[in-house]
Amino acid sequence: MAVLKIVRDKERCLECLECIHVCPQSHPGQKHPVIVEAANKNDPPEIANPDNCIQCLSCFNTCRSMAITFEDYHRVEKMIVDHYLVREAGKII
């Protein structure tokens, strides 16, 4: 499966911090959270540890300003279809 890279557009961000609250990899207590509050409170959240992103798309689906996206997101539908076809083919074989 292809890996999607999380991307943040700081110009679009409303600084609501909802992305941090919905991300299962950014909850308090996580050793290496994906999304963190910026050191400067006047800046939008930062993608601190993108390699820890599990690509659940919670942040993407929650972001009202569409400030968080994933590179090659258009491939997600194809990956889901491919996964389904492989699973169904396994039942036949």
N, C-alpha and C positions, 0 to 999 in steps of 0.2 A: 504494500500500500504506500502511496506517495505521502510524503510528510508536508503538511501545510505550515507555512511560517507566519506567525502572528505579527501583525503590523499595527502601529498606533499612529494616528494623525493628530499631532498635538494642536493643530490649528482648529480642528473640529471639536475637540474635547470640551465638555461642559464642566469638567472637574466634579462630577457628582459622586465619583468613587464606587458606583454600582458594579463596575467591572470587577473590582477587588472583592466585593461582598458575594458575588455569584460564582466566582472562580474557585473550584474545589482545590486548586493548587496554590491559592493565595490567602487562605484563611489564616487567622492568627495562630501562631505556633508552627507554621510550616518552616522548615529549615531554609529552603531556597524558593520563596514564592515567585510565581511568574510575574504578577503585577503588584507593584508597591506604590505607596504614596511617594510623591517627589520630596526630596530633601527640603526644597524651597516650597512652602505651602501655596505660593502663587503659581506654581507650575502644575501641569496635568500629571496623572499617574504615569509611571514608567514601566516598561517591559524589562524587568530585571533579569529574569532567568528563562528565556524563551525555550531552552532545551527541556524544561520541566513541563511545558504545556502538553496536556493530554488530548488536545484538539476536540474538546467536548462542545465547543462553540457557544458556551454559556455567555461569555463576555460579548461575543459578536451579536447574539440574539437579544441581549439586554441593552446594548448601547443605543440610546435614543438618537444620538447625533452621528451614528455610523463612523465613529472615530477609531474603532477597532475593526480590522478586517484580517483576512488571511490571504496571502499570496496564493494564486492558483485556486481560489475558492470555487471557481466554475467547474473544477474537476471533481468536487465532492459528489455531485449527483452521479457522475460516471463511476466513481469508486464504489458507491452504494450498489449500483446496478451490477457492476462486475462482481462484487462480493456475493450478491444474490445469485447470479448465474453460476458461479463456482459452487456455491452451496447446493443449488438444485442439481447441477451436473453430478455432484458427489452422490446424490440419492439414486441416480440412474445407473451409475457405473458399478 
